[in-house]
Structure formats: structure tokens, C-alpha cells
């Protein structure tokens, strides 16, 4: 017997097995128990979220003997009881002439649809209700849509239609207004990963949690895609599927390779950046795929930072912004590898950050640059330009990122002098806040102009600290 794909073996047999669509399961379970099912449903959602499986379950439930008896007796059924999969109707539905499945993507002409629906006015041969499942209904031609419109509006007795689509906006409003719409959501990554781990256990293979999460992320809300990826890894694995197995089997850049690039950029070591990106290129993936993987990894790092309640996201945000710009450039270039490499080298170069446009008041916007602001500082404040970087400027508060230890030099008197200067420049009250960053590096650090040396020495004597090493300008 030929091998059966995992996603076909894993298709739900009952409504309770429909993963990640509890809102639809609950609604349909109540409708079935109370015998309030519609004659036409429009199932909408991304691929692999359970639209066709739900249509098949509904077709089964409409003819299930257990369901019909429960409706007659007024007995409520649970999602785990619908359909029963034991009665003659449930067992024979796949070969029943009263259950018709139609792919509108490959049979979209009016002749195809007319031929399909020619039996709609005939009484069911075996079942109570004749069911028509039309997949990718948005692919039907205009004439084909019109040919089924009358049938849906005024259906023959004992006929039900289930229309599935991935693009609701392409389905004519005349069809949408005559159907009950079931919106299928993207399945959460956590739900997918947990299900994959349970499924792997039934397959007698261990799926590591990190590997399951990686597959779930790649699936992007599609359970079918997730099961296809798992099936591929399962075919290549032995008794255990690790994160390394997933990366190797699916041809992905490993998190360790991505971390190597990120660490090299943060350390501002251009040689290490070049070595790290070249190592990533050996995976055979396109530059855009590597860049997108970098953004995903940076997102994970930002969430880890959130868990540690560390509010310094400036570096990560700048990293993501530059990579996003690079992706756009790579999509329209014949040298994407070079663009990505040069972007990472640029990120590894110490820079003074320029600020964006800010709102100072209701009627006035200004654009400013840290150099423009600080280059006109009084001579006694020039050291601020050399040992700080702009972190934020909003709501009348200027926040500066200082090299570790140097924020102490901003005494109350100096701070007031600085604030008065800014207030006069922007014609608005400006306050100063300071932050110290151990990792902040700017090329000017380590050098102090001789004209500022005495001021710094006097300040250090006041604070009685030896954290600062004065190096005269060569």
C-alpha cells in the first residue's frame, strides 16, 4: 500500500477534532443539535485552516443517522458525537452519489458548473440531503457564478451547498449575501506546536519543543502546512526530531547562525560580520530568506527582552528597520547578497543616530539632527556631543544615552544650562533625561579636547571617581 500523507491521515473525523476553530465548532454543534442548519454556507479562510474538512463533516452530519435521531428526539449532542462515523450513511458518504465535491479552480466554466448542478433538482438516491462542496469558489467565471446563483437563492428540497474560498473579496456579493459565512481563523502557533507534539507521540517519535515551535512558525497559521513539514521531517528522522533536524531537512538557517550574525553586528566587528554572513550563505538560502529569518530572530530576542523587563529596544528596532529596508532593495536588485552584506556592515559601524520629525506643539513640526542641535552648544558643553547619543525626543523631553559613567558629569547646574539652551533654540520648555549604556560606542569616545580637559578633571574631582581616563587630543 502506498504511503499516505500525514495531513490526509490527520484530517478530523469529528467536529471535536477540528483544531483551532472552536468558535465554528461551537456554532455548528448548536445548529446541528437544534436542527437549524442553513442550506448554504460560505467557508472563508487561509489555506490549511480546515474549510474543506468542515464542509465534509457538515455533509456527514446532515445525513448521520445518530444526528437525525437526536434532532427528532430533541437530544443535544456534543462536538465529539458529530458525526458518529458508524452508521451506514457516514461509512458510505465518500462513495455516495449524493455527495458531490467540485474543484472550481480547474473546472471554472459555465458548462462545468451546469453539468455539475444538473442533478440538483433530482431527489437524493441514498441520503436524506444531497450535498455539493465547491472548493475555491472565487475561481468561477462570471457566467458560472450566475448559473448557481438561482439555485442558492431558491434551493430545491433536500439540497445543501458548501462553498469554500481563500479570497472572500473575489466572491460576488450576490453569493455572499445568500450564504451563512464561516470565518476560519489562523491557528495560533502554540496550538499548532502542541498538536504536533501529540501527533508525533502517536507516530512513536519524539518531537522536541523547539522543533515543534519552529515548524509551527513556518506554517503561519496553517495546520496542513505544519503537518506537511512534520511529515517531511518524520520521513528523514529516526526516533527523535530536533531543531537541528528541522533546519537541515527543511533547508533553514539555524538560530545559532543568526545569533552569530547578530552578535557580530552588536560587537561592531566588521570582520566577524563578514564571516558570519558568509557562513549563513552556505545554507543555500536566498538572501531575502536569510534577512527575513533575521527579522524573526530579532523579534524573538525582543520578546525575551520584554520578559526581562529591559526597556532598551533602540538597538533591536534600528536593526529591524535597516533589514526591512534591505529586503525591499533586494527584491528589485540583481545583487541581493551584496546588499544584505553591506547593510549588516553598516549596522556594525558606530554611528550617531539622527532623530525623526517630532511634534513640538499642535501647529508646528520640526525636523532635527543630533549634530545640528549639539554642534551649536556652548564650548563648556561640547563634551556632551562626544560622549552621548540621542535616545528620544518627545513631549518636551530630550533623552540622551551616555557612555557608562559620563552621565554623572551632567550636574544640576550643567543640566540647567543645557536645558536653557534647548528651550531658547526650540522656543519651548525642554527637559533633560539621561540613560547610561554599557555597550554604547561612538568613534569619538576616548578622546577629550584639551579645551574641555580641565572642566572634566574638575568635575571628576567633585565626584571623586576614577572611572574616566583623560586622553589629550593628538
N, C-alpha and C positions, 0 to 999 in steps of 0.2 A: 504494500500500500504506500502511495506517495506521501511525503511528509506534509502535514497540514500546518499552515502558518499559524503562529501563536495568536494573532489578532482575530482570526476566524474561530479558533478554539475558545478564545476568551470572550466571545460575544455573549451578552446577557441572555439568560433563558427566562428570567422573571424580572418584573419591574424592580424588585429589591436589589437586583444585581447591576442596575444602571448606576454607574459611579459618577459622582459629581453633579448630578442633575436632580437633586432632591425636591426642588420646587416643582418640577414637572412630574416626578413620580407621585408626589402627594396629591397634586391636582387631578391627575388621571386616575389614581386609585379611588378617590372620592367620586369622580364622574362615573367610573365603571360600576362601583357598588350601588350608586343611586340610579343607574341606567339613564344617565344624562349625556351620553356621548354624542358628539356632533357628527354630521355626515361628511365633513371636510376639515382637514387640518393642514396647516402650513407650518412645517418644521424648519426653523431657521437657526443657523449657527456655523461655526468654523468646522472644517473637516475633522473627522475623528472624534466628535463630541457625543455621538450616539443618536443621530437623527434617524438613519435607516433602521437601526436596531429597535428604536422606539416604535417606528411605523410597523415593523414586523410583529412586535409584541402587541400592539393595538389590534392588528389584524387577527392575531391569535385570540386575544381576549374577547373580541366581538363574537367569536364563534365557539369559544370554550364552553363545554357542557357544564362544568362546575360554576363558571361565572353566570351562565344563563339560569341555572337553578338558584343561585344565590340572589340574583335580581328578582326572580319570580317569588321567592320566599321572603324577600326584604332583609336578607342576611348581609352584613358588612364583611368585606374581605380585606385582608392585608396585602401589602405590596409583594410579600413573599408567597402569596397564594395565587397571584395573577401573572400569567395563565397557569393552569395546572400541569401542562406538558404530559398528561397521562391519558386524556380522553382521545377518542378516535379523531376528532377534529384537529386537536393540537398535533397529533402524531402524523397526520397526513397533509398538513397545510402546505408544506414545501412543494408537494406534487399536485396540489389541488387546482383544478381549472378555475376555481372561483377566487383564487388569489393571484393577481397579475402584478408583476414588477416590470417597470419600464424605465430605461435609461434615456432621458431626454437629451443628453449630451451627444449621443450617437444616432438618435432617432428623433430629429427635431422638426421634420417637415410635417405639413398638414396631412399628407397621405399616411404617414406613420401613425399619427395620433388618431386619425379617423379609423384606421384598421384596428388599432388597439381598443378603442372605445365602442366598436361596432356591436360588441356583446353586452354592453352596459344595460341595455333595455331588456335583455333576456333574464329570466329568473335564474337564481343560483342553482347549480346542478346538485351539489352535495351540502353546502353550508347554508347557514341562515342569512349571512350577509356576504355579498361579493365585494372584494376589496381591490383597489387599484393603488399601487405605490409608484409614484412618478418621481424619480431622482433627478436632481439638477434641473428643476422645472424652469429656471430662468433662462435656460438654453433654447427653449422652444421658440420657433419663429412666431411672428405676429399673427399669422393666419392660424397656426396650430393652437395658440392661446385662445383665440376666438372660438375655435371648434370645441373646446372643453368648457368654455365659459357658461354656456347654457346648461350643460349637464350639472355643473357645480351649483348654479343658481337654483335650478329646479331638478333635483336628482330623482332618478327612478326609485321605486321602493327597494329596500334591502341592498343599497349600494353605498359604499364609503370610499372617500378619496384621501390619500395621504401624499402631500406634495412636499418634497424636501429641497432646500436650496442653501447655498453658502453666500448668496448675494441677494438680500431682500430688496435692495434698491432697484434691481433689474426685473423684479416680478411686478407686472402691471397692477395698479391699484384696484382694477376691476376684479382681479383674482384675490388679492389680499383682503378686500372688504367682504368677501363671501366665505372666508375660512376663519377658523379659530387659529390664532398664531401661537406657536410654542417656541419661545426663545431659549436656545441652548447656550449655556454659558461656557466660557473657557474653564477647563478643570484646573483647580489650584495645584501648584507644584507639589505641595505637601501631600495632597490627596493622591496624586499620581505615584509619588515615590513610595508611600505606604502600601498602596495596592501592588506595586511591582515587587516589593519585598515579600509580601504574602504569596504572590503568584510564583515567585522564584522558589519559595519553600515547597509549594506543591509540585514543582518541577524537580525537586530534590537537588537544588543548587543554592549556594549561599550568595546573596547579593548584598554587598557592603552598602551601608547607608550613604556614604559619599558618592558611590557609583550610582545608586538609585536617584539621588538628588540631581546628579549631572544629566542623567537620561531624562528626568522629568523637566529640567530646564530646556533641554534641546527640543522636547516635544511641544513646547509653547502652548500648553493647554489642550493638546490633542492626545487622548488616550490611545487611539490607534497608532499614531506615530511612536508613542512611548513603547508600546508592545512590539512594534516592528524593530525598534532599536534594541530592545531586550532580546528579541528573538535572534538578532544578528550576533549579539554578544554571547548568548547562550550556545549558539552553534560553534563558537570559537573557544569557549571556556571549558574548564574541566569540572571541578566541583565548587569553584568559587569565582565570583565575578567582582574584581576590584576596580577602583577608579582608574588604575593604570591599564587594565584590560579594556575598559570602555574607551579611553583615549586612543589606545593602539588600534582597536577594532574599528572604531568609527573615524579614525584619522583626525584626531583633535589635538590642539596644543595643550599640553599638561599645565596644571596650575603652577607647578614648580618652575616651568619655563617662563610663564607670565610673571611670576613673582621675581624671577631673576631680572627681567626687564625693568619692572617697577622699582626694585631695589637699586639697580644701576642708575636709573634716572634720578631717584631721590638723593643718591650719594653724589650726584653731579660728576660722575666719572664717564667721560665720553668713550674711552677705550672699552670699558665694561659694557656700555650700552651697545656698542657695535658688535661685540662678541655675543651678547645675549640675543640680539635681534637676528643675527646670522644663524644662531642655534635654532631659533624659532622657525626660520625659513626652511630649515632642513626637514620640517614636518611635511613639506609638500603642499601646505595650505596656501591659499591666496593671501595677499597682503591685507585685503579687506576683511577676510575671515579672522586673521590674527588681530587686526585692530578692533573688530567687534568683540573678540574674546577678551581683549584688554579692558574694554569698557565694562564688560560683565564682571570681570575680576575686580576692577576698581569699585564697582557697585558693592560687591561682597565686602571689600575692605572698609567701605564707608559704613555699611551696616554693623560691622564689627566695632568700628569706632563709636557708633551710636550706643552700642551695648556697654562700652566702657565709659560712656558719658563724656567723651572728649569732643569739645565743640570746635576744634580747629580743622575745618574741612577745606580751607583755601587751596592747599596743595592738590588735594584729590580733585576738587572741582575744576581747577585750572588744567589738570592732566586730562580729564574727560573732555573738556571743551576743545582742547587742541587736537585730540584724537578724532573727535567728531568732525572737525574742520578737515582733517586729513582724509577721512573716509570720503567726504564729498569730493575732494580734489582727486582722489584715486579712482573714483567712478568715471571720471572724464579724462583720464590720463593714460598714456602708454607706458609710463614708468612708475607704477604704484609702489613697487618695492623701495625705490629711492625716496619717494615722498614720505612713506612711513618712517624710513630710517632717519631722514633729515628732521622730521618732526620730533622724533624722540631725542635726537642730538640737541635740538633747540631747547627742549624741555630740560635737558641736563645742563644747560648753560645758565649760570647765575644771572638773574635779571631783576630790574626794578620794575615793579608792577605799575601799570597805568590804570587809573580809575575810570569807570564808565561815567556816562551822563547821570547827574543826580538832580533831584528836585529840591531847591532851596526854599521856595515858597510856592504859593498857588499859581503865580503868574510867571515865574522866572526859572528857566532851566540853564544850568551852566555845564560846560564840559571842561574838565581839568585833568592835569597830569601831575604826578607827584614831583617831577622835576620842575615843572613850571611854578608850583607852589613853593618848593623848598629852595630853588635857586636864588630867590629874592629874599631869603632870610637875612636878618641882621648877622654881622660877622660872628658874634658870640654864639650864635645858634647853628652855625654851619655844620657842626659835628652831628646834629640830628639827621641831616641828609645822608651822611656817610654811614651811620650806624642804625638806621631804621628803614622800614619799608611800610608802605601804605597797606593796611589791612581792610579798612572800611571807612566810608564817609557817608553818613546818612543821619537824618533827623538832627542836624546841627552838631553831631559828634564825630570828631576825627580820631580814628583808632590807628595807632602806629605799632608795628611789630618791631621790637628791638632785639638786637643781639643780646644773648644772655648776660645779665649784669649791668648793661648800659641804661636800662630804664631808671635805675637808681639815680643817674645823673640829672634826671629831669626833676629838679627840686620845685617846690611850690612857686618860688619866685621866677624861675626859668619858665615853668609851665604857664604862669600868668602872662609873662612877656610873649610867649608863643601864641597863646590864645588871643591876646590883644592884637597881635599881628594878623592873625587869620580873620578875626572879627572885622578889622578895618578893610581887609582885602575883599571879603565877600559881603560886606555890609549886612552882616547877620551874626548874632551871638554864636560863637563856635567854642565847644568844649573839647578837651583832650583826654583820651584814654590810652593807656599803654598796655602792651602784651609782650612777654618775653618768649622767644622761641629758641630752643637749644640747637635746632637744625638750620636756622636761618643763616644763609651765607650770601654775602654780596662781595664783589671783587674789590671794593674799596676797604673792606674790613681789614684791620691790621695796620692801617696807615693813618696817622693823625697829622694834620697840617701843623707846622711849627707855631703858627699864629694861634692855634687852639690848644697847644700843649700845656701852657701854664694854667689855662682855665680848667682843663681836665685834671691836672695834678692837684690844683686847689680843691676841686670837687672830691677827688679821691681822699685827700687828707681829711675833709669834712666827714666823709663816711667811714674813714679808717678801714679801707679794704685794699686788698692786693689782687683783686680779680682782673685788673686792667693792666695790660702791658703797653707802654707808650713807645711807639717806634717813630722816630722823626722821618719826615718826608725826605726821600733821597733826592 
